[in-house]
């Protein structure tokens, strides 16, 4: 007997969603979506040949408890700007060009060395690419990113999620997951529109003493408020990036894990995270973004 389940929470408690209207409503408006009676979301269900296959799928999901880790690849020689203090970073200069002034026209030439290094990290591995020019200025280097994504690694990508179309662009280029950092996002409302598109986008709250947004006015800045709002929207996990620790490789901010747990969210930790920190992280942490290496 075929078993159909919700694509979000995998519950079999679903009912066919039929829009009303038109001369033959049951035929004209049946788009194949179902509504889940458990989580309340609507979507095209996942089909299984029977209950045994369904149970094997659930068991495999339950058994997947490892903490996923991805090295961060920042695609500019700076972390942040615009008055946000990210602390000092020990960096190695890999290329300097000066020809009567500073030019911003040819990103590909300026970032050529960065992309070559990124290819070595991504090939056959998992990584997180943050295009900081895209996040802060809305001008991602799409050609360079596409070149790196050809290496077939499992890449979490943030090109700057300013609206839901940017999420679509990330997946079109071949990203396995999308990270939406608040520091480049104009409004919290973008998270709601993104969730309507996919559950493979992880919201990431960038914080120091407050949560940082591209446009602070009208957006929640208290971490607890943001976490509660994300849970209310329907997100199951959240990224928490501590700007005070980012790039220092001095260990993650563990205090925020309890905040996310109280909100009912799994956590991706970022900011100061080292590989040696991973084994001792609590079960609430589903993944980490390792501090970028400037060696």
C-alpha positions as CSV (number, residue, x, y, z in Angstrom):
1,X,0.0,0.0,0.0
2,X,1.4,3.4,-1.0
3,X,2.2,5.8,1.9
4,X,2.2,9.5,1.4
5,X,3.7,11.8,4.0
6,X,4.3,15.5,4.6
7,X,7.6,16.7,2.9
8,X,8.4,18.9,6.0
9,X,7.7,16.8,9.1
10,X,7.2,13.4,7.4
11,X,3.9,12.8,9.1
12,X,1.4,10.6,7.3
13,X,-1.5,12.7,8.7
14,X,-2.1,14.7,5.5
15,X,-5.2,15.6,3.5
16,X,-5.6,16.6,-0.1
17,X,-5.7,20.3,-0.7
18,X,-8.2,21.3,-3.4
19,X,-8.8,24.9,-4.3
20,X,-12.4,25.9,-4.8
21,X,-13.5,27.7,-8.0
22,X,-14.0,27.2,-11.7
23,X,-16.6,25.0,-13.5
24,X,-14.8,21.8,-12.4
25,X,-13.1,22.7,-9.2
26,X,-12.0,19.2,-8.3
27,X,-10.2,18.9,-11.6
28,X,-9.3,22.4,-12.6
29,X,-7.7,23.4,-9.4
30,X,-6.1,20.3,-8.0
31,X,-2.4,21.2,-8.0
32,X,-1.2,18.0,-6.3
33,X,-0.5,19.6,-2.9
34,X,-1.6,18.3,0.5
35,X,-2.0,20.0,3.8
36,X,-0.4,18.4,6.9
37,X,-2.6,18.0,9.9
38,X,0.5,17.8,12.1
39,X,2.6,20.8,11.2
40,X,0.0,22.8,9.2
41,X,2.2,23.3,6.1
42,X,1.2,22.5,2.5
43,X,3.3,20.9,-0.2
44,X,3.7,18.0,-2.6
45,X,3.9,14.8,-0.5
46,X,6.7,12.2,-0.4
47,X,5.6,8.8,-1.7
48,X,6.7,5.4,-0.2
49,X,5.9,2.0,-1.5
50,X,4.7,0.9,1.9
51,X,5.0,1.3,5.7
52,X,8.2,-0.7,5.8
53,X,10.0,1.7,3.4
54,X,8.6,4.7,5.3
55,X,9.9,3.3,8.6
56,X,13.3,2.7,7.1
57,X,13.3,6.4,6.0
58,X,12.4,7.6,9.4
59,X,15.0,5.4,11.1
60,X,17.7,6.8,8.8
61,X,16.6,10.3,9.7
62,X,16.7,9.6,13.5
63,X,20.1,7.9,13.1
64,X,21.7,11.0,11.5
65,X,22.9,12.7,14.7
66,X,26.4,13.8,13.6
67,X,27.4,17.4,13.8
68,X,28.0,18.7,10.3
69,X,30.9,21.1,9.9
70,X,31.8,23.4,7.0
71,X,34.8,25.8,6.7
72,X,33.8,29.4,5.9
73,X,35.2,30.8,2.7
74,X,34.9,34.6,2.9
75,X,35.1,36.0,-0.7
76,X,36.6,39.4,0.1
77,X,39.8,40.5,1.9
78,X,37.6,42.1,4.6
79,X,34.9,40.8,6.9
80,X,32.5,43.6,7.4
81,X,32.2,47.3,7.1
82,X,29.6,50.0,7.8
83,X,30.4,50.8,11.4
84,X,30.1,47.2,12.7
85,X,33.2,46.3,14.8
86,X,34.2,42.7,14.0
87,X,37.4,42.8,16.0
88,X,40.9,42.3,14.7
89,X,41.7,39.5,12.2
90,X,45.1,37.9,11.6
91,X,45.3,37.9,7.8
92,X,47.9,37.0,5.3
93,X,48.1,39.3,2.2
94,X,47.9,37.1,-0.9
95,X,47.8,39.8,-3.6
96,X,48.1,43.6,-3.7
97,X,47.6,45.7,-6.8
98,X,48.0,49.5,-6.9
99,X,47.8,51.5,-10.2
100,X,47.1,55.1,-9.3
101,X,44.1,54.2,-7.2
102,X,41.7,51.5,-6.0
103,X,39.5,50.0,-8.7
104,X,36.4,48.0,-8.2
105,X,35.5,47.2,-11.8
106,X,36.9,43.7,-12.3
107,X,36.0,41.4,-9.5
108,X,37.2,38.3,-11.3
109,X,40.8,39.5,-11.5
110,X,40.7,40.9,-7.9
111,X,39.4,37.6,-6.5
112,X,41.2,35.2,-8.8
113,X,43.6,34.0,-6.1
114,X,40.7,33.6,-3.6
115,X,38.7,31.4,-6.1
116,X,41.7,29.2,-6.7
117,X,42.1,28.6,-3.0
118,X,38.3,28.0,-2.7
119,X,38.4,25.3,-5.4
120,X,40.9,23.3,-3.3
121,X,38.7,23.5,-0.2
122,X,35.4,22.7,-2.0
123,X,36.5,19.8,-4.2
124,X,34.8,16.7,-2.8
125,X,34.1,18.3,0.5
126,X,31.6,20.4,2.4
127,X,32.1,24.2,2.6
128,X,30.2,27.4,3.3
129,X,30.8,30.3,0.9
130,X,29.9,33.8,2.0
131,X,30.2,36.3,-0.8
132,X,30.7,39.4,1.4
133,X,30.4,41.8,-1.5
134,X,27.0,40.3,-2.3
135,X,25.9,40.3,1.4
136,X,26.9,43.9,2.1
137,X,26.6,45.6,-1.3
138,X,24.2,43.3,-3.3
139,X,26.9,42.6,-6.0
140,X,27.9,38.9,-5.7
141,X,30.5,37.4,-8.0
142,X,28.2,34.9,-9.6
143,X,30.7,33.8,-12.3
144,X,33.4,33.0,-9.7
145,X,30.9,31.1,-7.5
146,X,29.7,29.0,-10.4
147,X,33.3,28.1,-11.2
148,X,33.9,26.9,-7.7
149,X,30.6,25.0,-7.5
150,X,31.7,22.9,-10.5
151,X,34.1,21.1,-8.1
152,X,31.1,19.1,-6.9
153,X,31.5,19.7,-3.2
154,X,28.5,20.1,-0.9
155,X,28.3,23.9,-0.6
156,X,26.2,26.0,1.7
157,X,26.0,29.4,0.0
158,X,25.1,33.0,0.9
159,X,25.3,35.5,-2.0
160,X,23.4,38.1,0.0
161,X,19.7,37.1,0.5
162,X,18.0,40.5,0.0
163,X,14.8,38.9,-1.4
164,X,13.5,35.5,-2.2
165,X,14.9,35.5,-5.8
166,X,18.4,35.4,-4.3
167,X,17.6,32.0,-2.8
168,X,16.4,30.7,-6.2
169,X,19.7,32.0,-7.7
170,X,21.8,30.0,-5.1
171,X,20.0,26.8,-5.9
172,X,20.3,27.4,-9.6
173,X,24.0,27.7,-9.3
174,X,24.2,24.3,-7.5
175,X,24.2,25.1,-3.8
176,X,23.0,22.2,-1.6
177,X,21.8,24.6,1.1
178,X,21.4,28.4,1.4
179,X,22.4,30.5,4.3
180,X,20.6,33.7,4.8
181,X,22.6,36.0,7.1
182,X,20.7,38.8,8.8
183,X,23.6,41.3,8.4
184,X,22.8,41.6,4.6
185,X,19.0,41.2,4.9
186,X,16.9,44.4,4.7
187,X,13.9,43.0,6.6
188,X,12.9,40.1,8.8
189,X,9.9,39.6,6.6
190,X,12.2,38.1,3.9
191,X,12.6,35.0,6.1
192,X,8.8,34.4,5.8
193,X,8.9,34.6,2.0
194,X,11.9,32.4,1.8
195,X,10.3,29.7,3.9
196,X,7.4,29.6,1.5
197,X,9.9,28.6,-1.2
198,X,12.0,26.0,0.5
199,X,13.0,24.5,3.8
200,X,16.6,24.1,2.7
201,X,17.4,27.7,3.6
202,X,18.9,28.3,7.1
203,X,18.3,31.7,8.7
204,X,21.5,33.0,10.3
205,X,21.3,35.7,13.0
206,X,24.6,37.8,13.1
207,X,24.9,39.3,16.5
208,X,27.3,41.1,18.9
209,X,25.3,42.8,21.7
210,X,22.4,43.0,19.3
211,X,21.2,41.2,16.1
212,X,22.6,43.1,13.1
213,X,20.5,43.8,10.0
214,X,21.2,45.6,6.7
215,X,18.5,48.1,7.8
216,X,18.1,48.2,11.5
217,X,14.9,50.2,11.6
218,X,11.8,48.0,11.9
219,X,13.7,44.7,12.6
220,X,13.9,42.9,15.9
221,X,17.4,43.3,17.5
222,X,17.0,41.2,20.6
223,X,18.3,37.6,20.1
224,X,15.5,36.0,22.1
225,X,12.8,37.9,20.1
226,X,14.3,36.9,16.8
227,X,14.6,33.2,17.8
228,X,10.9,33.1,18.9
229,X,9.8,34.8,15.7
230,X,11.7,32.3,13.5
231,X,10.2,29.4,15.4
232,X,6.7,30.9,15.0
233,X,7.3,31.2,11.2
234,X,8.0,27.5,11.1
235,X,11.8,27.2,10.9
236,X,13.3,24.2,12.6
237,X,16.9,25.4,12.8
238,X,18.9,28.6,12.9
239,X,22.4,29.8,12.4
240,X,23.9,31.9,15.2
241,X,27.0,33.9,14.1
242,X,28.9,35.7,16.9
243,X,30.6,38.7,15.2
244,X,32.8,39.3,18.2
245,X,34.4,35.9,17.8
246,X,34.4,35.6,14.0
247,X,37.9,35.1,12.6
248,X,39.6,34.8,16.0
249,X,39.4,31.0,16.3
250,X,38.9,31.3,20.1
251,X,35.9,28.9,20.4
252,X,32.2,29.4,19.9
253,X,29.7,31.4,22.1
254,X,28.0,28.5,23.9
255,X,25.6,30.7,25.8
256,X,23.3,31.1,22.8
257,X,22.6,27.4,22.5
258,X,20.3,27.5,25.5
259,X,18.4,30.5,24.0
260,X,17.8,28.6,20.8
261,X,16.8,25.4,22.7
262,X,14.2,27.3,24.7
263,X,12.8,28.6,21.4
264,X,12.7,25.0,20.1
265,X,15.3,25.4,17.4
266,X,18.3,23.4,16.4
267,X,21.5,25.4,16.0
268,X,24.3,26.0,13.5
269,X,27.1,27.7,15.4
270,X,29.4,30.2,13.7
271,X,32.0,32.7,15.0
272,X,35.3,31.4,16.6
273,X,34.5,27.7,16.0
274,X,37.5,25.4,15.6
275,X,37.6,21.8,14.4
276,X,38.6,20.7,17.9
277,X,35.5,22.3,19.4
278,X,33.1,20.0,17.5
279,X,33.3,16.7,19.5
280,X,32.3,18.4,22.8
281,X,29.3,20.4,21.4
282,X,25.9,19.5,22.9
283,X,23.3,17.5,21.0
284,X,21.3,20.7,20.2
285,X,24.0,21.7,17.7
286,X,23.2,20.2,14.3
287,X,26.1,21.9,12.5
288,X,29.0,24.4,12.7
289,X,30.7,26.9,10.4
290,X,34.4,26.7,11.1
291,X,36.3,29.9,11.3
292,X,37.9,31.0,8.0
293,X,41.5,30.3,7.6
294,X,43.8,33.1,6.5
295,X,47.0,31.0,6.4
